[in-house]
Structure formats: structure tokens, C-alpha cells
């Protein structure tokens, strides 16, 4: 393996392990040369390889930055097959919640183990934004909090899967907010669940974080099923239009 390829591989591992986060500026060629003990020409070639693979991006006059590991998904429209299933089959809401329960539980487990200082800062900002927002209209801050945890898992495949379903997952959060948050007891329980999840991740308690994430999503699902069993209509909110600026995973 050429030296430049070895260096590019080491930089990729640094990105995957969270040492360099998406959007973060790459150290200068000089800094990398000194840190890795190779010439600047080798560093330049390694960065060129990473740029060619889309791992980093160069901004004129500013330097190189870590690219987003997951491309922004196309916005779902009213013609989406999954949207038709969601609108026409009541069970699809619960199918989506089943996916959230499993994948977000695993994401919380990994985030508790792998979250960097920057990850914890982002999760804290998302949690504080959620707490500061009116619970009757806090679907997006709620969603952003969960997505910040997913990003902190540092599992690109897991992030990619959930990102591809991002808008559909947001719909489950909107349904939860519309149906459960107006009920004070349920609203309070959801708030306590979010805090329990947040504290477990920041404390690095992986099993507790996974348990809290799974219990939270399962509670939402069971609570809405109970409403339907009682003969009450469960609101399923159509997906809103999302601007490009709002499409960032955490919007922090």
C-alpha cells in the first residue's frame, strides 16, 4: 500500500471514530505532516484521494472539511409509495415506530459508548432546545434530539438507514406530539423519558441508554394504540414541506 493510501485510510478511521466530525475543518497540511511524520506532498496526495472519494470537501480560501457521511435524502412527496401506505393503512404508523424502537435503541447504546465531547455538546443543545419549546408544538426539537443521538452512534450504516427514513420518522414524532402531548400525564412521562435517555448517554451507561430509548418509543406506540382501542381518533399528520436549510440532521 502506498504511503498516501495508508495516510488517507488513517484519516478515514479518524473520521469514522469521531475524531473528526462532519463539517469540521481538517488540520493544515503542515500540521498533518508534523503529526503523522510524513512529507507535505504525501499529505496532499492523501487529501486529494479523500476528496476524490467524497470524504472531504475543499472550500476555496478556507481549507478542507469533513463532508457529510450521509447524503441528504430526497423529500418524500404525496406520490411516495410509503406515503400512500402511511395514509391508507393505519398500521404503518406502528410499523415505523417498531423500526424506531429497534434502531434508536441500538443508536442510544452506541452513543453512550462512543459519543465525543462535541457529540455530547450537540446532544445537550438539542435536549435544551426540546425542553425550552412548547410541548404542544415541539415535534421538530423532539426529532432533532433523537437524531443527535443517532449521529453520536458513529455507525455510518445506522445513520444512513435512519436518515433515509428521516421524514417518515418525523411523522411519527408529529403524531406523538399531536395525540399525546395535549394530555398532561403523558406529556410529563415523555419529558421524564427524554431526560432519562439524555442522562444515560452523557453518563456513558450504554445498557441504560438502550433501555430508555426502547421504553420511550414503545410507550408512545402503546399509548396511541390504547387511544384507538378507546375509540378515539389518532391524528396522522401529513409530512410538512422542509426547506433545504431545515434538512440538516440535527439543525443545531
Secondary structure, DSSP 8 states (H G I E B T S, - for coil): --HHHHHHHHHHHHHHTTSS-TT-B---HHHHHHHHTS-HHHHHHHHHHHHHTTSEEEETTTEEEE--SS-------TT-HHHHHHHH-THHHHHHHHHHHHHHHHHHHHHHHH--HHHHHHHHHHHHHHHHS-TTS-HHHHHHHHHHHHHTT--HHHHHHHHHTHHHHHHHHHHHHHHTTTSHHHHHHHHHHHHHHHHHHHTT-HHHHHHHHHHHHHHHHHHHHHHHHTT------------GGGGSSS--
